[in-house]
Amino acid sequence: MATFQSLKWEDVQEGQELHKLEFPITITTQVIDAAGTRDINAIHHDREFAKHAGVRDIFLNTMWYEGFLGRYANEWAGPESFLRKISFDMRGNNCPGDLITARGKVVKKYQQEGLKLVDLDVHLDNQLGPDTVVAKMTLELI
């Protein structure tokens, strides 16, 4: 039986590093992404189309990143955390064969309107370089 713990706001410090999370991107990941989000744009599932369009391969879409970033933050903070805000920039493509590494840091800890909040900076890197995706997130903690 799996058990999960939630971080308490009192136990988090500004500057605290989040765990690293590695996620390999496969063709299966890509197919599930396109089908699950109903994003039928060929750039996400047709390798020949993608290469003809000038990119190195099919690549993950916006909704995949939203889900992955939410998973990363909530895995760190626990099941009682709540993602209040997210924004991110996609600066590079992540394609089948890439290994994404998520890393993050607590940049601010504060209370607002009775909520216990932390702001996070999160970066997704791959083997070609850092910052393929850069995110700012606000989590509510218990």
N, C-alpha and C positions, 0 to 999 in steps of 0.2 A: 504494500500500500504506500503510495507516494504521499509525502507530507510537504507542505509549503509554509514558509514563514514570510511575513511581511516586515519590511523595515519600518522602524518607528522614526518619525521626524526628528526626535531628540537625538537619535544615534547617528544622524547624517551630518557631515561637516562640509562646508564650502571647500573646494579644491579636491575633494575625495574622488578618486578614480573608480570608474565602474569596471566590472570584469570585461575581458575581451571575449568575443563570440565569433567563431569562424563558421562560415556557411559556404559549402561548395555549390556552385551553380552548374546544373546539368541540363541536358535536353529535357528531361522529365520535369525539372523545376520550371523550365520555360513553357512547356505545354500546359502544365497545371496553372501557371500564372495567366497565360492568355485565355484559357478556357474558363477558369474560375472567376476572372474579372470581366469576362465577355468582351475583352479587347481584341477584336478581330483584325486590327491593323497588321498587315503582312510583315511589317518591320519586327514584330514580336514572335513570328512563327515560321517565316519563309526565309531560309538562309540565302538563297540566290537573290531574292528581292532585296534583302538587307545589304548584301555585298554590292549589288548594282546601285543601291542608294548611297554608297560610299562609306558605310560603317563596316567594322571588322566582322560582325556577326549579328544574329538576332540578339535582342537585349531586353532586360527586365523593364516593366512599365511602372508608372507612378504609383498605382495602387499596391503593387508588390512591396515597394519601399515603405508605404504607409503601414502596411501590416507588419513588416519586418522590424521597423523602428519601434512600433508599439510593443511588439513581442520582446525586443531587447530591453526596453525600459521597464516593462512590467515583470520580466524575469528577474531583473536586478532588484526591483523594489518589492516584489511579491504580489500575491493575488488581491490584496486589499488596497493596492495603489490604484489611482485613476488618472489616466492621461487627460489633462485639461486642455492642452494646447500643443500643436506641432506645426512647424514650418521647416521646409528643407529645400535645398538646391541640388539638382542633379547636374553634376559637373563632368561626369564621364560615364561611359556605358559599362555595365556588368553583363557578361555574356557566358554561355556555356563554356566550361573549362576554367572559369575564374574562381578564385577562392576569396570570398568577401570576409574581411575582418572588421568587426564593429568594435569601436572603443569610445569611451565617453568620460565626462567629468561633470561634477556638480559645480556650477558657477555661482549659484545664489540660493540661499535658504531664507525663507521669510514666511510671515503669516499675513493673510489678506482676507478680510471679511469672514474671519473665523476658520479659514482653511489653512492647513499646514502644507506649504508648497516648496518645491525645489525646481530650479531651472537647470537644465542639462544642455551641454554641448555634446553632440554625438557625431562621429565621423565614420564613414564606411570607406575602407581602403580595399584595393585588390593587388595582385602581384605586379601590376604595371605601375602602381603609384598610390599615393595617399589621396584622400578626399574625393572619391568618385561621387559621394553624397555627403553633404554637410547639413546637420539638422540642429534646430533649437527646439527644446521640448519643455513643457511644464507638467510636473506630476504632483498630484495631491497624495500625501502620505497620511498614515494614521498617527 
